[in-house]
Amino acid sequence: MSNKSKKPEEMSFEEAANELDGIIAVIDRGEEDLETMMASHARGQLLVKRCQSLLEQAEQQLKTVDVEELDE
């Protein structure tokens, strides 16, 4: 399954970040029509939200580990 058909909420951080990098490259080149670039931008926003969510989860896990280590 290609990443573009995969829902962002099902993607790993690496998958989402890699697809986002590709979207940015395509938009920066400006070779697509406006409608395609707008759709890519919308998908990119979903991917950014996914990456932010995964980073927040990782940060929370690190905080939990730190607190648990302090309790020992």
Helices and strands as residue ranges (DSSP letters): G 3-5, G 8-10, H 13-29, H 34-71
